[in-house]
């Protein structure tokens, strides 16, 4: 048997209705906030993510599913020059399955010249993402995200609206026990000063920090604050924090965000240690953390990225958005005992026996489906008894019976599966009978 790849999941018909429920709720929330859907390809040029997500991130360094097409790997010269040429090809012309939704949306915003339209641009997406991580509960190699992005506004009202959309959606869909943590990660003006202070503080402790922290010291020292290794956390007592180094513009922005969130009645706490795992953030960074998903507790993460559009060759345009993991959302909902609305049941099961009855029955399915009813008919030429058993399994509301006698007499019988009542209806009165059903 060929199994599915590790870290992937089948969403079977028996549980897909839960996905439909949260997808519909997300679309409906986005509509209310004035967001329109965007769909981008499943893969992009590798260089988009290298430049967009950032060369120092785990995503780009370790987790991308990248391919280069048209190169016969068996013919790649197995020496330094050969390998280097291959990796150059991979970087320049290679493709990568999208590990996140923001960089592709930015690319589409630039390529389709959406920046030339009246701003802001507000878009949402529902997309699979691919990251080669170590799978565990709530962490997959193919997972799915709800995401939104707003382009063209520097104002903290945009950040507040993005956060309010996530908050509204999570509450409407029934999430409880969630907390929102916000931070400001500064801008290219104030961050270098902070980095200096942070590096001076870390320098004395480097020998006691893990190898990952040591790797990050030069390239991205802020991520060290985010290290989950307990011994690192013990060493990092009272580190200098970005919030104490914000420039005037970033301070004002962060203060405005907080007053807008209060006006929107969105509860939050300031967590100065939130840094996020992607390089593009400026000013606002935030996370919705759930107590109901185990170790992978961040349901939704996002923030502002004022330099990203320019980095992807567009005109300087600010942006802000979030990504929300659908599997983690469903896990949190299931762990809190959420009852999802069940999909509708079969309205009519047509039990037909014999060729002539089947012809009549097939004709009936068309008329009934045109009326909007959910209709099933036997495809296995089973006995009436077996067909009734199957109709029961489908929880069909009623069974139409068409046998030889019914065909001969131009009638059909209907059994109400809830009450057990049975009646006969002349075939000529099918339309009237169906009209009666739809108004039921
Ligand atoms: P992210 O924090 O990397 O941000 O991912 C957002 C959410 O995707 C996470 O909070 C989590 O729920 C889910 N997620 C991430 N990795 C996995 C995984 N391996 N398995 C299951 N779920 C996962 C971004 O992707 C940014 N693009 C968000 C953003 C949009 N920022 C601004 N705009």
Boltz pocket constraint, residues with backbone or C-beta under 6 A from the ligand:
constraints:
  - pocket:
      binder: B
      contacts: [[A, 99], [A, 100], [A, 101], [A, 102], [A, 103], [A, 131], [A, 133], [A, 138], [A, 139], [A, 140], [A, 141], [A, 143], [A, 144], [A, 145], [A, 147], [A, 148], [A, 149], [A, 277], [A, 278], [A, 298], [A, 299], [A, 300], [A, 301], [A, 302], [A, 303], [A, 304], [A, 320], [A, 321], [A, 322], [A, 323], [A, 324], [A, 325], [A, 326], [A, 327], [A, 328]]
      max_distance: 6.0
